[in-house]
Amino acid sequence: MIGDVTTNGMVYGPLDNKQKKLNVGSLEIERIFEFPRYKDGDVKPRGAEGRLLEVLSQALHFKYNLMIPEDKQWGRESENGTWSGLIGLVSSGKADAALCFIGALDERKKVVDFTEPYTSNDLTFATHFPQMLHRAYVYMYPFDIATWLGILTVLLLMPFMFRLLGAAKSSYSYLVMNLFGTIFNQAVDKERFNSLILLGSWWYFASLISAGYAAVLASFLTIPMYGTHVRDFEELSKAVKHEEYKVFAPKGTAILPALRSNGEEHMNFIADQIEKNDWYVSSDRYMNEDNFQENTALLGVTQMLSFRFGREPLATKFISEDICTSLPVVMVVNKNFCCKNMIDTAITKINYAGLYKRIVDDELYKAWFRATKEDTDLEAYHALTVDDISGALILLLTGYCLSLNVFIVEIVYSRFVRKYFVV
């Protein structure tokens, strides 16, 4: 092994006498690979991939020069057969190796070599958590629209059944109001009903509806309520089809080929829409908050998204558990690189020792800790306000208005209609 050499103000060392320095390409992504700033003693890369590179350099006793591709892409093949991004750097010989959660695709293996995999890329997506629902309509939430319509239909049909079967001696409107009152546990005048069997069946229905509504309403008043949102790729494709969502993907990655290789129709549809609408983002702003200003989903791998947004229950974004595909994550090296076997051996030992898993856990803990500081919603804990009880106030005012209208109608009827039209 020969001595270290200095280039561009940094110190480098070879793996052996054939390799005088090692140029390593990567992309700068928060928590994944953060380039050193070369001030205040900051001379080592940070992030999961940066720390892995540092472990390899210590194990194999080499120094390295960090490079970023001009297009800031992972690498995809163009129409003329050339490669962009990190794959292009390595295949052209400008870099000896590259790493940054690079997926092992067969197409890439034609131009570069893969080291031993050290983790896997589980392709999924991240999106906003659902918005909190307004408490003004909390009294409508226990049942869905179909259930409410079903209850209304039964309420309107039962008085008709009572009169049709001769089981009641009152008018239709009286029966509707009387049966409606039983849902709120009000008593009925049994003398006006001739069939206790029919009345008992209604009591059972009213008790079931009343108890179920009260139980669900109590839980809704106790915990915050959130709207629905997309949870898997099939729901995401439907949302995109109805123009409710956009789906962004980083440029020059294996994500779109992975979507198409899945074989599912909804996966192909998402890939087609990304290409058609040019829903791409560059690596330097890949996971910025700007990409979530609308109803959007961001495609990525689970670990990368978790590094940036944390994990539940303290995550700042919803990360789907639906996995499109899984690819081995490797370090790519040039076809003429002399020391691939040495790196393979080192990575194997790192995997067996659990060092990379420890690095990942450390970075996830940092993301989790950051989420506890950034995502603390102080407004969720406050004294009871008018807005919190607005639903009850609306119902109360509605009841007062209806009562006032009925009162006015009764006065008008008793003073004018009876006086002039009743003989």
Phi, psi and omega in degrees: 000128183269173185288167178289153176236158183245132179217134178055034177081002180240161182258133180231156177219151183273158170287324172208188186287354176270336184249103185278336175203162182236115175267122184241126178264147176198172175248147180268107180226132183304134179071350179260300176212110179248120182290145177293150181265352177058039173210154182055037177078009181272095183235004181241142177293151179243179185090168184300312181287325177295320178290326176297317178299320180294322177296318179296320181294325178286323181289323184256002175059052175231158172253167187213156176245124184273140181226150175236128177296145183299324182276353178055047179238161175286319176136123174218156184275133178272176183295331181272006175093354178275162182245145179262176169062212183296321179297321178294320178301314184286315183294329180277351180089000178291331176234146177280328183207166178206149176207143175172065183053051182274125180279142182275093177261146180299324180297322181289329183292345177290335185243343178223166175257151179254141171277183174298138177292147180239354172194192180226151176261109176263108185284124178212204179213159177237147178208178179296150165291152180297150180286148177290134181282148181286138183284351180297333183251023185298332183284351176262346187286332183303328178240150175277178185298319181298320180292317178300317179295323178296317178297316179297319180297315179296319180299323180279333182275326184299315176301323178297320178294319178301315181288322181296322181268004180067029184265003180214151183251010185250173179286164182298315182296323178295317180296321179299313181293323181291314179291325177298323179295330180295333177296331178262024175065029174272149182283158177239156177275102184295340181294338181273357181243135182262342183241107178287335179294313179293320179293321179295322177296323177291320177302317180298315179298314182295321180294319179296314180296316182295314181294317179297318180296315182296319181294315181291321180298321180298320179291324179293326179284341184274318184244156177296149181247137182235152178285174179278158177207168183289137183241341181217176185293327180294316176295324179296318179296323178294320179295321177293321180297325179270012178059033178264339183224152167247152180235119180256145177225146177291148181289146171065039180242178178269010187293310181295315174301326179292322177299315182290326181290343179296327177089347180283143183297320182290333176291316178298323180297316179298316179298319179297319182291325177296315179291318183296318184263002180055049179274068180242150174228148179282161185296329183288341176234028185302309185249032177288154178295338179301332181285355182244023182289333178244191173286093184229156173236143182245117179284144179180186179259150189304314183295316180297316179294324179291323177301321185277318189249000179079182179238153179297148010271008183246031178277150177267348176223155176278123177250117185295147175270357178281120183256123178288308180200169180229128180240142174295141176262128186227167168261129181265142180229159179294149180302330181264010181292133190280336197240033180300320182298324178295318179292320177302315180297317180295318179295320178300317179294321178298319179295314180297324180281349180074021183292317182292322176299321178296319177299314180299316180298321178298314181292323177294323178296319178298318179296320179295315179297319179297323180295324179294332181272323185274330190253015178288115184266094182293334181288344180287343181241103182205168177293156181297130182243172177299325180298325181292329181251019183298326179298316179294321179294321179296316178296319180297313180294323177297317178297319178297319180296316179296318179297318179296319179296317178297319179299317179294317180298319179296320179296314180298318181296316184289327185270329187246312185292312180294323184294322187258339188243346181267126182272000000 
